[in-house]
């Protein structure tokens, strides 16, 4: 796995964790921010042929 893929997958994992925490805290604004970030990261992954969930980070 190259550095780009590893970094992207790590950012996705961290953002998923942050999103979950925001939901648990009931912070609707932060949920929107984190969901937007996650959507952008997943789009970037798709554009570069990175299968999210195909690797363990």
For each residue, the residues with C-beta under 8 A, 3 or more apart:
1: 5 6 55
2: 5 6
3: 6 7
4: 7 8 48
5: 1 2 8 9 48 50 55
6: 1 2 3 9 10 55 57
7: 3 4 10 11
8: 4 5 11 12 41 44 45 48 50
9: 5 6 12 13 45 50 52 55 57
10: 6 7 13 14 57
11: 7 8 14 15 41
12: 8 9 15 16 38 41 42 45 52
13: 9 10 16 17 57
14: 10 11 17 18
15: 11 12 18 19 34 37 38 41
16: 12 13 19 20 38
17: 13 14 20 21
18: 14 15 21 22 30 34
19: 15 16 22 23 31 34 35 38
20: 16 17 23 24
21: 17 18 24 25
22: 18 19 25 27 30 31 33 34
23: 19 20 26 31
24: 20 21
25: 21 22 30
26: 23
27: 22 30 31
28: 31 32
29: 32 33
30: 18 22 25 27 33 34
31: 19 22 23 27 28 34 35
32: 28 29 35 36
33: 22 29 30 36 37
34: 15 18 19 22 30 31 37 38
35: 19 31 32 38 39
36: 32 33 39 40
37: 15 33 34 40 41
38: 12 15 16 19 34 35 41 42
39: 35 36 42 43
40: 36 37 43 44
41: 8 11 12 15 37 38 44 45
42: 12 38 39 45 46 52
43: 39 40 46 47
44: 8 40 41 47 48
45: 8 9 12 41 42 48 50 51 52
46: 42 43 49 50
47: 43 44
48: 4 5 8 44 45
49: 46
50: 5 8 9 45 46 54
51: 45 54 55
52: 9 12 42 45
53:
54: 50 51
55: 1 5 6 9 51
56:
57: 6 9 10 13
